């Protein structure tokens, strides 16, 4: 067998094959060093019941969320939590029945405290104002955050979040997913959310925390006060979760919670336009990430896109198609193995094959949305 029929020895094709091999090795590094670290952590982690559960303040900011509050607040009140907890809802200038719904809940739930930011069309603000008011009102040091449209996966949600504060951790990152529904868009949204989660959770384990999601995270009031709240990025409407982690997170003070009972779930967008608007809004903070994080994330995305771009173009030149297909095969197998392992841990097993469907298209569309993110940042809306 003449290997020169499969592997070029000179010329531009040799450099293309070498480039593809290097790009594949970069991808292998991310999968083995970062993502499999998360799997190892989950396998070793055994969350034991605490001898004493700390008091918690659950903080929810709501903007025109009367329906979600009516449906989801009972799931918070009914948590099986051995310690004391309060629920603080900040009604952020809602124009629906939020105030009425909260008043009705207050009649039967002494643990509920709520306050309202009056609507003022001249006063433009983001979620950070509501967050700050809620944190200032909190009685307890350990704060747990979720959104009005989120439902805990179980009655043990608060138990697991509280357990995360063990060993001196000041920040706890959790998984906030979306409910499974029919259709390709739902699969797309859930896969995007899942891959983002395994990225920020595994990065945190490797000592490079860069974000969390407000749907399911926790930190201490003392840490918030130490950083003077959101002062460093108060001028940016979004970023109450990821930019706070940027400033507050260290390799020593951050922990993650990955038990399935600790998850929260929200209703996903029902149209691509709605998802695109929400995604663009979330991306407005990424230009403010630390340079190191930009480099780490950018290298992974760039190497992936370049790998697929070179591969797709190269297979049309059939001379060395076998060697190129072999590299593609190795990448897909590695990706499927890692995604299969992690998707089981997060009860998202059907998302395993999303790596084949969206590995190239999802970061491409995300990049296009990122370019247009600055326009979205000017709009006074948050989620």
N, C-alpha and C positions, 0 to 999 in steps of 0.2 A: 504493500500500500504506500503510495506516494503522499506524504503529509503535505507537500506543497499544494496539493489539490484542495486542502482544507484550511491550511494556515499559510498566509503569504510570508515570504522571506525577505522581500524588499518592497519598496514603493509605498504609495499612499495607503494601500489596504493594510499593510503591516501596522502603520500608525493608528489606523482606525480600530483594528482589533486590540491593540495595546491600550488605546484610550477606553474602549468598552470594558476591557478587563479591569482597568484602574477604577472606572466609575462603578463597576460591580463591587469591587473590594470596598469602596467607600460605603456603599449600601450595606454590605455585609457587616462592616464595623458598626453602623448605627443599629442594625437589628440585633447584633450579638451584645454589644457594649451597653446600649441603652434599653432597648425594648425587652430583651430577655432578662435583664436585671429586674424588671417589674415582675415578671413571672416567678423568678427565684424568690423575690421578697414575699409574694403572695403565698407561695408554697411553704415558706418557713414561718410566716406570721401566724401566730395563734393568739387571738384576742381573748384574754381571760377577763372574767367579770372583775370590776373594781371593788375593793373593800368599802370604798366610800365614793359616791358619785358627786362631783362638784355642782353647785348651782349654775344654771345656764340662763342666758338671755337669748331667745330666738328673735331675730330681727327680720321683718319683711317690709319692703317698700312697695307700695301699690299705687298705680296710676290708672284709673278707670278699670279696675279689676273686680268689680262687685260680684260678678258671676263666679269668677275663680275663687274669690275669698269665701263665698257662700259654700262652694263645693269642697274646698281644700283645707280651710282652717280646722274643721273637725278632725282631720287626720293629724294635725299638729297637737291639738288639745288632747287627743286620745293616745298619745305616745306612752308606752310602758316604761317610764323613766323613774328609777327609785329615788332620785334626788329631787330638788326643787327646780322648777323652771318657769320663766315668764315668757309671754309672747308679746312682742312690741310690733305694732303695725303703724307705719307712717303713711298716711293718706296724702299723696303728693298731688295736690291741686286737681283731684278727680272731679269730673263733671257728671258722673253717673250716681248710682245709689250706694257707693262705697261707705259713706258716712252712716247711712241708715243700717246697712248690714253690720257694721262694726258695733253700733249702739245696741243692736239686738243680741249680738254675741256677748257683749259685755254684761248683760243681765244675768247670764248663767255661768260666766267664766271670769272669776276674780283674777286669774293669772293673765288676763288680757289687758294691755294698756295700749291706747292708740292716741295719736295726735294728728292734726291736719295742717298742711301747708296751704294757705288760701290761694286761689287762682288769681294770677295777675299777668295779663298779657304783656305788660311792659317789663316784667321781671323774668328773664330767660335763665333757666338753670337746668342742670342735669340731675342724675340720680344721686350724686355725691352729697347734695344738700340734705336729701331725705335720709341717706345713710348716716350722716353726721348727727342729725337730730335724733335718730333712733339709738345710736351708740351713746350719745350724751345722756339719754333717758334711761339707759340700761342700769339695773341695780347691781348686776354681777359682772365679774371680770371676764368670764369665758363666754364669748359671743358666737352664736351659730347663725349663719345667713342662708336664706333661701328666697325664692321668688313666689309671688302670689299664685302663679300658674303651675307651681311644682307640687307634686305629691310624693311623700316619702314611700320608699318601696316596702316598708314594714313598720310595725309599732316599735321596733328596736333601733330606729334611725338615730335618735338622740343618744342612746346608750353607746353606740359605736363612735359617734362624733366626740362624745365626752371622753371615751377611752383613748382617743387620739392625743389628748393633752398630756398623756403620761410622759415620763422621762424629760420633763422640762420643755416640751414642744410648745411653741407660741402660735403656730399657724398649722391648720389642718386642711388638707385638700381632699375633696371627695369627688365622686363621679355624678354628674348631672346629665342623664340621658333623655331620650325622647321616646314616647310610646310607639310601639310597633303597629303600623297600619298597612293597608294594601297600597300597592303602587310603587313605581320606580323612584318617584320623588322622595317618598318616605324612607326608602332604602338608602338613597343618596344622603339625606340629612342625617340619618342614624350612623351611617358609615363615617361621614365627616366628623361628627361629634365623638364617635368612638376613637378614631385615630388621633384626634386632637387630645383626647383624654389620656391615651396611653403615652403620648409624647410628653405632656406636661407632668404627668405622674412619674414617668421613668426619668425625666430630666431632674426632677426634684430629688429622686433617690440618688442620683449621681452628683448631687451638690450644686446643680445649676438651676434652681427654681426660677421660673419666669412668668408664670400665670396660674390662675385658678379660675373657677367659674362661680359667679354669684349665686347660681342655683343650688350650690352645695359646697360651702366652705365655712371655716371657723377660724377665729383668732382672738387674742386677748385684748381687752380694753386698754390695758397698760401699754401694750405695744402700739396700739393706735394713737394713744396720747403721746407716747415717746416720739413718734414720727410727726407729731402735730397734724394728725389726720391725713387729709389729702392735699396738704398745703403745696407740695412740690408739683402737683399737676391739677390744681384747682381750676386752672384756666381751660382745661380740656373737659368737655361735657361727659365723655365716657371714661373708662379706665378705673372704675371703683374697685374692680377685682384684680385685673392683670397688672396695672401700674402700681397698685398698692403692694402686690407681691414682688414686683420689681424692686421697690424701695425697702421692703420689710423682710423679705425672705433671705435666709442664709442656709448654708449646708447643715447647720446645727439646730436651727430653731424651727424647722419645718418638718411636718410628718404627713403621711398619706393614710387614708382609710379606704380599703378595697373590698370589704365584706359586702356581699350582695344586699344584705339588709340595710346597709348604709347609703344606698343609692337614692337619688330622687329622679322623678320623671316628669316631663312636661309634654304638652300637646305640641306637635311640630307644625310648621307652616304648611298650609294647604295648597299653595301655588308656588311656582318657581320664582315669580316676581316678589312674593312676600318673603321667601327665603333669601333672595338676593339682597333685598333691602336690609334685612336683619344681619346678614353676613357682612355686608358693606359697613354697617354701623359698628360691628364688633372689630373690624379690621382697622378702624381709624386710629387705634392706639398702637398698632405694631411699629410704626415709625419711631415711637418713643422708647422702644425696648433698648436694653443695654447693647453696646456694640458686640460684646462676646456672644450674646444670645442670638443676635441677628446673624452673626457669622455661622454659628452652629446650626441654626435652623436653615439658613440660606444655603449652606453647603449640601445639606441633605436634599433639599428640594431641587437645587440646581443640578446635582449629580444624577438625580432620578430623571429629571426632564431631559437632560442631555443624553443620558443612556437610551431612553426611548426614542428620542429624535434621531440619533445616529443609527440606532437599530432599524427603525422603520425605513429610513432612507436606504440603508445598506442592503437590506434583503431584496431590494429590487434589482440589485446587481448580483446575479445568481452565482458568480464564480466562487465566492466563499460563504454562501448562505448557510452551509451546515455549521460552520464554527460560530456564526452570529446567532443562529437559532439555539445552539448549545448554551451560549451565554444567557440568552433570554430565558431558556428553560431553567437554568440554575437560579436566576433571580426570582422567577415565579415560584419555584419549589420552596426556596428559602422563605419568601414572603408568606406563602400559604401556611407553612409550618408554624411560623411565629404568630400569625394572625389567628390560626386555629387554636393554638394554646391559649392566647389571651382572650379571644372571644368567648371561650368556655368559662373563663374566670369571671367575666363580666356579664354572663348570661345573654350574650349577643352572638350566639354561635352561627346564626344565619348570615352574619356579616363577613364570614371568612373569605368568601369568593369576591367580595367587593374590591379586594386588592387587584384582581384581574380586570374588573370592570372599570374602576375609577382611578387606578394608580397614576395614569398619565393625565386624564381629563380633569380630575378634581383640583390638583395644584395649579393647573393651567387657568381654570376659571377663577380660582381664588386669587391668582396673580392679577388677572384682569380687573377683578373687583377691588383689589388693593390700590390699583392705579386711580380708580375713581372714588376712593374712600374719602378724600378730602372734601368733596362736595357734600357727602352725606353727613360729615361731622358738623356741618352748619345747621342741621335740622334739630329742632328741640323735641327730641323723642328718645326714649331709652327703653331697653328691656334687660 
